[in-house]
Amino acid sequence: MKLNRSAMLRPMLGGLGLILLFGGWEAAIRFGLVPFGLLPAPSSLGPAWLDELHNGAWLQAIRDSLTHYLTGLVIGSVTGAVMGLLCGAVPVLDALLSGVVRVLRPIPGLAWVPFAILWFGLNTAGATFVIAISVFWINFYAAYGAVHAIDPDLYEVAASFGHGGFWARMRTVVIPGSAPGLLAGLRTGLGQAWMSVVAAELFGVPGIGARMMQASSLLATDLVVVYMLTMALLYALTDMLFMMVRRRLMGWQG
């Protein structure tokens, strides 16, 4: 009974927090506590969104962003997870790439924008590259850490059952044992990829980020907030879908 009450109370408190946020925000605008033009009133967001919806800009921006978001997310997640698993499982490869990792890891995705333009041009491929780079390292370290967290005794157990070869150990120990860490990295990457969308579209690639930049150049702060909230909504939807898939995959954990 207590669990049911707690499960109901949390979303109610979350909703109350949102009401207080937007209510306080609206009051601050109406009573002049915030200088005019710095923030739009929440009550202006609905009409601004309807205008974008009616002229087709909102749906088109979502379609454009989803194209390079999903492609970059898949490429960055898969390559990052695979490299993390291999480096975690193969000490020689880990040592060989350790210097490369230390050099490249601190470089943010935004710093790759000039090269994205040079290598791919002002198109979806360039935006996909920036997003993939941003997601890669999250999944790399999630997989790498998950492999190192596996109990070494499991390798001996696998070998005693005839799974002593490299690929057999990967299939029977490394991948199942690192699955929770891998999925945690994938979930974090979902949010990081949306955060990278704006940076990926800074150089004119159509999408939500580009639309935000256009609105900000016109001081249309209501549209900027509309697209900020759109990105938050899309992240919530992708995260919800991911958690549904995760529950199916990790049902064996009970």
RACOR-V245739 format. One line per field, one symbol per residue. ss: DSSP state (~ for helix, > for strand, _ for the rest). phi: phi as a letter, one per 30 degrees, with the letter a starting at -180 (. if undefined). A space follows every 50 residues. Layout:
ss = ???
phi = ???
This chain:
ss = _~~~~~~~~~~~~~~~~~~~~~~~~~~~~~___________~~~~~~~~~ ~~~~__~~~~~~~~~~~~~~~~~~~~~~~~~~~~~~~~~_~~~~~~~~~~ ~~~~~___~~~~~~~~~~~~___~~~~~~~~~~~~~~~~~~~~~~~~~__ __~~~~~~~~_____~~~~~~~~~~~~~~~~~~~~~~~~~~~~~~~~~~~ _______~~~~~~~~~~___~~~~~~~~~~~~~~~~~~~~~~~~~~~~~_ ~~~_
phi = .dddddddddddddddddddddddddddddcidceejdbddeddddeddd dddddiddddddddddddddddddddddddddddddddcceddeddcddd ddddedddedddeedddddcidbddddddddddddedddedddddddddd deddddddddcicddddddddcbddddceedddddddddeddddddeddd cdcjddlddddddddddciddddededddddddddddddddddddddddc dddi
